[in-house]
């Protein structure tokens, strides 16, 4: 396995919460139906949403591209029955990944009371 790129991103949960409250349509603009359904039963879904937003940013960084290089619905986080997160990459994001030689993704998500983060490893 060879590394194509590494990306990491951190999101301030309180700032993210304010953005979601100020602009409710942001939830559906940023997240897929499956992600919103996954977090819906949680008492406070914002930390999980912030981590998923960080995952998208970390994918962009792992590919060496900036915000706007692909749509937010072109990358999303899914959970295995074991709880392990994984990435789904489609559309323009997949084209960029293919052009870079990416054959696989590794993802780690975390959050504390104040910060959510994602670490992405793009491999050949």
N, C-alpha and C positions, 0 to 999 in steps of 0.2 A: 504494500500500500504506500503510495506516495502522496504527499500533501500538496494540494493545489492552492489552497488559501485557508486562512484562519480569520474568523470574525468574532468580535465580542461587542456587546452593547448593554448599557445600563439605563434604566428608566426610573425616574423619581415617581413613586406611586402617587403621592399627594398631587403633584402637578398633573399627572395623567388623569387622576380622578376629576380634577377641576375641568380639564379639557373635555372629558366625556360628559360631565354634567352641563357644561356650557353649550356643547354641540352634540345633542343626543344622536344625530344621524351618523356621527363618527363611528359608532359601534358597527353599523352595517357597512360603512365605507371601508373600514380597516379589517374586519373579521368575517370569516365565512360562517354560514349557518351552523356547520358542525362544531366550530369553535364556540360560538355563542350558546349552543345547546349543551356543550360540555361544562361550561362555567355557570350556566343558569341555576343549578341546584345549590351552588356555593353561597354561604351567608354573605361573603364579600367577594364578588368575582373580579374586582379591579386588579388585585395583584397578579392573578393568572392571566388576565388580558394584557397587562403591562409586560409580562414575561413573553407572551406571544408576539407583541409588537417588537420587543427587543430581538426576538428570533428573526423577524423579517429584516431588521436593520443589520443584524450580524451576518445574514446571508449576503446582503449587499456588500458588506465589508469583505467577506471571504472571496467575493468575486472581483473586488477592486473597483466597484461601481458606486455611484452616489444615489441619494434619494431621488426617486423618479425614474430610475433605470427600468423599473418594471412595476406593475400594479400590485397593490397590497393583496389582492385575491389570487395572485399567481404563486404565492408561497403561503403555506399555512402549517400549523402544528396538529398532528394527530397523536393519539395515545393508544398504545398497545394494551391488551388486557392486563399485562403485568404492570402497567403504569408508565412504561418507558415512552418518552416523547420521540417523535420522528417528524421529518419534514416531508411535505409534498410540494414539489416544484413543477410548475406548468408554464405554458405561454412564453412570453419574452424572457422570463427568468430562466426557464429551461433552455432556451436557445443560447443565452449567455453562458450558462453552465456547460452546455455541450461544446460551445466554442472554446471554452477554457479547459476542456478535457475532464470535467467533473463526472465521475461515475458513481459516487456515493456521498452521503452526508452523515455527519455525526452531530448530535445536538444535546446540549445540557441546558436545562432551565433551572432558575432558582429565584427565590424572593425572600426578603426579610420584611419587617414592618414598614420600612421606608423605601426600599429599592428592589426592583426586579431586574434580572439579568439573563442573558442568553450567551452561550458560547457555541460557535459553529465551526466544524472542521469539514472542509470540502476536500475529498480525496479522488484520486484517479481510479 
